[in-house]
Amino acid sequence: MAAPGATLPSFELHRPTRVGEACRLLAEHGPDAQVYAGGTELLLVLRSGLAEIPHLVDVKRLAGLTSVWRSGDAIRIGGAVPHAKAAAAPELADVAPALVEAERRLGNVRVRATGTLGGNLCFAEPHGDPGTALLAHDARVTLESIRGVRTLALEEFLVAALETVREPDEILTHVELPARRFDGAAYVRHTYAERPTAGVAVLLDGADGRAHDVRIAIGCIGPRPLRVAAAEEAATGIPLDAGDDLLAAIGEAAAGALEPLSDAYGPADYKRRLTATLVSRALRQACGRAGTPGAPAQRPGSPGPG
């Protein structure tokens, strides 16, 4: 195995022209093969000497995996779509502005240009942005292998830190979310060294001046993103112009329902307090946008907090 910091170990790069061919290559080479999309995490693992993978199956040019499109009442995002492309996709701008915010802020320019949404989800890095926003949207992922195709909810797909239910011979072909626009949406985060210590996505509707169908997803504080039912229930029915005390109380309810993990990004108690603040901030933004029809989730060119 290569020493840390050494050049990349040798491997054979396969460039299939169809998804079926890529699946066949993964099945043929078994544990010696891995899907290669953006490679931002995979190549780092190889260069660090943590693994040697003799066969990389390049899926970056496969039809369907590099597009964002509408299919009936759903929006589909190909597994090899780069983060920057997802952030700029007109299909997502109106339906999923919180996801667009998360994609715009992810990592750095290089990572956004080369890293892919499917790769991000498959690597299951706990300090990642897109999974939190997608969870609020009830997103689903589709996996394909020579054994067939299966689709499952994102919350079923993400198991733990660096762990998913994807089998080694499966390719994440696309992510799907309902093509439903919420009146108010927000994604806020706090970062440390480009990765978020905590991230919060909020979606809601604003009928009759109050918040309805509230979705609150929290990520980066534990092994995987989670929806917080207690906070969603507490926020349902609040006035769109709710005061700071009420929003802070909902933030505390969210934080109290979590079990954050201490790590290099901060101790558990700090993450709990931080999450309470971010939940109230995201609610304030989402309620404000719901109360202002047509307001953008984020002003063009504005990086937003974190």
C-alpha positions in Angstrom: 0.0 0.0 0.0 1.3 3.4 -0.9 2.7 5.6 1.9 0.7 8.7 2.9 1.6 11.7 0.7 2.9 9.5 -2.1 1.7 9.7 -5.7 -1.4 7.8 -6.6 -1.1 4.0 -6.7 -1.4 2.5 -10.2 -4.9 1.6 -11.4 -6.7 0.9 -14.6 -9.3 3.5 -15.7 -12.3 2.0 -17.4 -14.5 4.4 -19.5 -17.8 2.6 -20.3 -20.3 4.3 -22.6 -23.5 2.9 -21.0 -24.7 2.4 -17.5 -25.2 -1.3 -18.1 -21.5 -1.7 -19.2 -20.4 0.2 -16.1 -22.5 -2.2 -13.9 -20.9 -5.2 -15.7 -17.4 -3.9 -15.0 -18.1 -3.4 -11.3 -19.6 -6.9 -11.1 -16.6 -8.4 -13.0 -13.9 -6.8 -10.9 -15.7 -7.1 -7.5 -14.0 -5.5 -4.5 -11.1 -4.4 -6.8 -13.3 -1.9 -8.5 -14.8 1.4 -7.5 -17.1 4.0 -9.2 -15.2 7.1 -10.2 -17.2 10.3 -10.7 -15.8 13.6 -9.3 -13.1 11.8 -7.4 -12.6 14.6 -4.8 -12.9 12.1 -1.9 -11.8 8.9 -3.7 -8.5 10.3 -5.0 -7.7 11.7 -1.6 -8.2 8.3 -0.1 -5.9 6.7 -2.7 -3.3 9.4 -2.3 -3.3 9.1 1.5 -2.5 5.4 1.2 -5.7 4.3 2.9 -6.7 2.0 0.0 -5.6 0.6 -3.2 -8.2 0.1 -5.9 -6.9 -1.5 -9.1 -9.9 -0.6 -11.2 -11.8 2.7 -11.4 -15.0 2.8 -13.5 -15.5 6.3 -14.8 -19.2 7.3 -15.0 -18.7 11.0 -15.6 -19.8 10.9 -19.3 -22.7 8.4 -19.0 -26.0 9.6 -20.5 -28.5 10.5 -17.8 -26.0 10.6 -15.0 -24.9 14.2 -15.8 -28.3 15.9 -16.3 -31.0 17.5 -14.2 -34.5 17.0 -15.6 -38.1 16.9 -14.7 -39.9 13.6 -14.9 -43.7 13.8 -14.2 -44.1 15.3 -10.7 -40.5 14.8 -9.8 -37.1 16.4 -10.4 -34.2 14.0 -11.1 -30.6 14.9 -10.6 -28.1 12.5 -12.2 -25.6 10.9 -9.9 -22.6 12.4 -11.7 -23.9 16.0 -11.8 -21.3 18.3 -10.3 -22.3 20.5 -7.4 -21.9 23.7 -9.4 -24.2 22.4 -12.1 -26.8 21.5 -9.6 -26.5 24.9 -8.0 -27.1 26.5 -11.4 -29.9 24.2 -12.6 -33.1 26.1 -13.5 -35.1 23.0 -12.7 -34.0 23.3 -9.0 -34.0 27.1 -8.6 -37.7 27.3 -7.9 -38.5 23.9 -6.5 -35.5 23.3 -4.2 -33.8 26.7 -3.3 -32.5 25.3 0.0 -30.7 22.6 -1.9 -29.3 25.2 -4.3 -28.1 27.2 -1.3 -26.4 24.1 0.1 -24.7 23.3 -3.2 -23.5 26.9 -3.7 -21.7 26.9 -0.3 -20.3 23.4 -0.4 -16.5 23.1 0.0 -14.6 25.4 -2.3 -14.7 26.3 -6.0 -12.6 23.2 -7.0 -14.8 20.8 -5.1 -18.0 22.4 -6.5 -16.7 22.2 -10.0 -15.5 18.5 -9.9 -17.3 16.9 -7.0 -20.7 15.2 -7.7 -23.9 15.0 -5.8 -24.0 11.2 -6.1 -20.4 10.8 -5.0 -21.1 13.1 -2.0 -24.0 10.9 -0.9 -22.2 7.6 -1.5 -19.2 8.7 0.4 -21.5 9.6 3.3 -19.1 12.1 4.8 -21.1 13.3 7.9 -19.9 16.9 7.5 -21.6 17.4 4.1 -24.3 19.8 3.0 -26.5 18.3 0.3 -27.9 15.4 2.3 -29.5 17.7 4.9 -31.4 19.7 2.3 -32.4 16.6 0.3 -33.7 15.0 3.4 -36.1 17.9 4.0 -37.4 17.3 0.5 -38.1 13.6 1.1 -35.5 12.7 -1.6 -35.1 9.2 -3.0 -32.0 7.6 -4.6 -32.0 5.0 -7.4 -29.3 2.4 -7.5 -28.5 0.1 -10.5 -26.5 -3.1 -10.9 -26.6 -6.2 -13.2 -29.0 -7.6 -10.6 -31.6 -4.8 -11.3 -32.7 -1.4 -10.2 -33.9 -0.3 -6.7 -35.1 3.0 -5.4 -35.2 3.9 -1.7 -35.6 6.9 0.6 -32.5 8.9 1.3 -33.0 8.3 5.1 -32.8 4.5 4.3 -29.8 5.0 2.1 -27.6 6.8 4.6 -26.8 4.5 7.5 -23.9 6.1 9.4 -20.7 8.0 9.0 -19.0 6.9 5.7 -21.6 4.1 5.4 -24.6 3.6 3.1 -26.6 0.6 1.9 -25.1 0.8 -1.6 -23.6 -2.6 -2.6 -20.1 -2.5 -4.2 -21.5 -3.4 -7.6 -24.2 -0.7 -7.6 -24.2 2.8 -9.2 -26.3 5.6 -7.9 -27.9 6.7 -11.1 -30.0 9.6 -9.9 -31.5 11.4 -6.9 -35.2 12.3 -7.1 -37.3 14.8 -5.2 -40.9 15.9 -5.5 -41.4 18.9 -7.9 -43.2 20.7 -5.2 -42.4 24.3 -4.3 -42.6 25.5 -0.7 -43.5 29.1 0.1 -40.4 29.4 2.3 -37.1 27.7 2.3 -33.7 28.2 3.9 -30.4 26.4 4.4 -28.0 27.8 7.0 -24.7 26.4 8.3 -21.7 27.1 10.4 -18.3 26.0 9.0 -14.9 25.0 10.2 -12.1 24.6 7.6 -14.7 24.5 4.7 -16.8 21.7 6.2 -19.9 22.5 8.2 -20.0 21.9 11.9 -23.8 22.1 11.7 -26.3 22.6 8.9 -30.0 23.2 9.0 -32.6 23.0 6.2 -36.1 24.4 6.7 -39.1 24.2 4.3 -42.6 25.4 5.0 -45.8 26.8 3.5 -47.3 30.1 4.7 -51.0 29.9 4.3 -53.1 32.4 6.4 -49.9 34.1 7.7 -48.8 31.0 9.6 -46.3 28.2 9.0 -47.7 24.9 7.7 -46.1 21.5 6.6 -42.9 22.5 8.3 -39.8 20.4 7.4 -36.7 20.7 9.6 -33.6 18.7 8.8 -30.3 18.9 10.7 -27.0 17.6 9.6 -23.2 17.5 10.3 -23.6 17.2 14.1 -23.8 13.4 14.0 -23.2 10.4 11.8 -26.0 11.3 9.3 -28.7 14.0 8.7 -32.0 13.7 10.6 -35.5 15.2 10.5 -36.6 16.5 13.9 -40.3 15.8 14.4 -40.4 17.6 17.8 -39.2 20.9 16.2 -41.5 20.5 13.2 -44.5 20.1 15.4 -43.5 23.0 17.5 -43.1 25.2 14.5 -46.4 24.2 12.8 -48.9 27.0 13.1 -46.5 29.8 14.3 -47.0 33.2 12.8 -44.7 34.0 9.9 -43.7 37.1 11.9 -43.0 35.1 15.0 -40.7 36.8 17.5 -37.2 35.9 18.5 -38.3 34.2 21.8 -40.7 31.8 20.1 -38.1 30.9 17.4 -35.5 30.4 20.0 -37.8 28.1 21.9 -38.3 26.0 18.8 -34.5 25.9 18.3 -34.1 24.6 21.8 -36.7 22.0 21.2 -34.8 20.8 18.2 -31.5 20.7 20.0 -33.0 18.9 22.9 -34.1 16.0 20.6 -30.6 15.5 19.2 -27.6 13.4 20.3 -24.7 15.2 18.7 -21.2 13.6 18.7 -18.0 15.3 19.9 -15.3 15.4 17.2 -12.7 17.6 15.7 -15.4 20.1 14.7 -16.5 20.7 18.3 -17.8 19.0 21.5 -21.4 17.8 21.7 -22.7 20.6 24.0 -21.3 23.2 21.6 -23.0 21.5 18.6 -26.3 21.4 20.5 -26.2 25.1 21.3 -25.1 25.9 17.8 -27.9 23.9 16.3 -30.5 25.7 18.4 -29.3 29.0 17.0 -29.2 27.8 13.4 -32.7 26.3 13.6 -34.2 29.6 14.8 -32.2 31.5 12.2 -33.3 29.1 9.4 -37.0 29.4 10.6 -36.7 33.2 10.6 -35.5 33.2 7.0 -38.0 30.6 5.7 -40.9 32.4 7.4 -39.7 35.8 6.0 -39.6 34.4 2.5 -43.0 32.7 2.9 -44.4 36.1 3.9 -42.9 37.8 0.9 -44.3 36.0 -2.2 -41.7 35.8 -5.0 -38.8 36.5 -2.7 -35.6 34.6 -3.7 -34.2 32.0 -1.3 -30.9 33.8 -1.7 -30.1 37.1 -3.4 -28.0 36.5 -6.5 -24.3 36.8 -5.7 -24.9 36.7 -1.9 -23.0 34.0 -0.2 -25.1 34.0 2.9 -24.0 33.0 6.4 -21.3 30.3 6.5 
